[in-house]
Amino acid sequence: MGTVEIGLWLAFVIGVCGAIGTYAGGYLVDRLSKKDTRWYIWLPAMSIVKSIPFALLLLLSTQKYVTLCAYLIPNVTYAIFLGPTYALVQSMAGSRMRATASAIVMISIALFGMGLGPYLTGILSDYLTPSYGDHAIRWSLFYISGFDLIAAYFFYRASKIVLDDVKPE
């Protein structure tokens, strides 16, 4: 694909689908959490797990339009965690600590998700290049996607204790 075509696809997929996922996460958690506060944790965990088959299709497909269409769903579902996570942080922190709590979440996302993730993917890609050649990046992303399961597990584990930590409004 040329840079213009891939740029248009990625702008739509990342921008529009990410915005839809962020909005959907906030909307859904507002509705679901009225019955049980643990939906603040369950929704992100479920969205991560539901995105895995589409992420694997994205990484393993050899047809460009199948790959691009498969990229739509994970971009929506990966963004779902944002609304519930920030809302939960705000409800757990006291009124004088909310800005600090949000900053800690943002720093954690930046350091681990946007910092360590690409770094580890690059190291793994370099390691896999002798075996996989040009497809090393595909397989490094495939292996790194295992962290999705770890994230879902930690969200699930957090749901066991969240009720003790949420402050009533």
C-alpha positions in Angstrom: 0.0 0.0 0.0 1.1 3.5 -0.6 1.7 5.9 2.2 -1.5 7.9 1.4 -3.7 4.9 1.4 -2.3 3.4 4.6 -2.4 6.8 6.2 -6.1 7.2 5.5 -6.9 3.8 6.8 -4.9 4.2 9.9 -6.3 7.7 10.6 -9.8 6.2 10.4 -9.0 3.0 12.3 -7.0 4.6 15.1 -8.7 7.9 15.4 -12.4 7.1 14.8 -12.4 3.6 16.2 -10.4 4.7 19.2 -12.9 7.6 19.9 -15.8 5.2 19.5 -14.3 2.8 22.0 -13.5 5.5 24.5 -17.1 6.8 24.3 -18.6 3.3 24.3 -16.6 2.4 27.4 -17.8 5.4 29.3 -21.4 4.9 28.2 -21.5 1.2 28.9 -19.9 1.4 32.3 -22.3 4.2 33.4 -25.2 1.9 32.6 -23.8 -1.3 33.9 -22.2 0.0 37.1 -25.5 1.1 38.5 -26.1 -2.6 39.3 -22.6 -3.5 40.3 -19.5 -1.3 40.7 -17.2 -4.2 39.5 -18.3 -3.4 35.9 -15.6 -0.7 36.0 -13.2 -3.6 36.0 -15.1 -6.3 34.2 -15.8 -4.2 31.1 -12.1 -3.5 30.4 -11.2 -7.2 31.0 -14.0 -8.4 28.8 -13.1 -6.0 26.0 -9.5 -7.1 26.0 -10.4 -10.8 25.8 -13.0 -10.2 23.1 -10.4 -8.3 21.0 -7.8 -11.1 21.0 -9.3 -13.2 18.1 -9.5 -10.0 15.9 -5.9 -9.0 16.9 -4.7 -12.5 15.9 -6.5 -12.3 12.6 -4.9 -8.9 12.0 -1.5 -10.4 12.7 -1.9 -13.6 10.8 -3.8 -12.5 7.7 -2.0 -12.1 4.4 -4.7 -10.2 2.7 -4.5 -6.4 3.2 -8.2 -5.6 3.4 -8.9 -8.5 5.8 -6.0 -7.2 7.9 -7.3 -3.6 7.9 -10.9 -4.7 8.7 -9.6 -7.0 11.5 -7.8 -3.9 12.9 -11.2 -2.1 13.4 -12.4 -4.2 16.3 -9.3 -4.2 18.5 -9.0 -0.4 18.1 -12.5 -0.1 19.5 -12.1 -2.7 22.2 -8.7 -1.6 23.4 -10.0 2.0 23.9 -12.9 0.8 26.0 -10.8 0.6 29.1 -10.1 4.4 29.2 -13.5 5.7 30.5 -14.0 3.0 33.1 -10.4 3.2 34.3 -10.3 7.0 34.8 -13.8 7.0 36.4 -12.8 4.2 38.8 -9.6 6.1 39.7 -11.6 9.2 40.4 -14.1 7.3 42.6 -11.3 5.6 44.5 -9.2 8.7 45.2 -10.2 11.4 47.7 -11.2 14.8 46.3 -7.7 16.2 47.1 -5.9 13.3 45.4 -7.8 12.9 42.1 -5.4 14.9 40.0 -2.4 13.0 41.4 -4.2 9.6 40.9 -5.0 10.4 37.3 -1.5 11.5 36.7 -0.2 8.2 38.1 -2.5 6.3 35.7 -1.4 8.4 32.7 2.3 8.0 33.6 1.8 4.2 34.0 0.1 3.9 30.6 2.8 6.0 29.0 5.7 4.2 30.5 4.5 0.6 30.1 2.0 0.7 27.2 3.6 3.3 25.0 7.2 3.1 26.3 8.0 -0.5 27.2 5.6 -2.1 24.8 7.2 -0.8 21.5 10.7 -1.3 23.0 10.1 -4.9 23.8 8.4 -5.5 20.5 11.5 -4.0 18.7 13.9 -6.2 20.7 11.9 -9.3 20.0 11.6 -8.4 16.3 15.4 -8.0 16.1 15.8 -11.4 17.9 13.3 -13.1 15.5 14.6 -11.5 12.3 17.1 -14.3 11.5 14.3 -16.9 11.7 11.4 -15.0 10.2 13.0 -12.3 8.1 10.5 -9.6 7.0 7.8 -11.3 9.1 9.7 -10.9 12.4 7.6 -7.8 13.4 4.4 -9.8 12.8 5.5 -12.6 15.1 7.0 -10.2 17.7 3.6 -8.4 17.9 1.9 -11.9 18.1 4.0 -12.8 21.1 3.7 -9.4 22.7 -0.1 -9.7 22.5 0.2 -12.3 25.3 0.4 -9.3 27.6 -3.3 -8.7 26.7 -4.2 -11.8 28.6 -2.0 -10.7 31.5 -3.8 -7.3 31.5 -7.2 -9.0 31.4 -6.1 -11.2 34.3 -5.1 -8.2 36.4 -8.4 -6.4 35.7 -10.2 -9.6 36.8 -8.2 -9.8 40.0 -8.8 -6.2 40.7 -12.6 -6.9 40.5 -12.2 -9.0 43.6 -11.3 -6.1 45.8 -12.7 -3.0 44.1 -15.8 -2.9 46.2 -13.7 -2.3 49.3 -11.9 0.6 47.7 -14.6 2.7 45.9 -15.8 5.7 47.9 -19.5 6.4 47.8 -20.6 9.5 46.0 
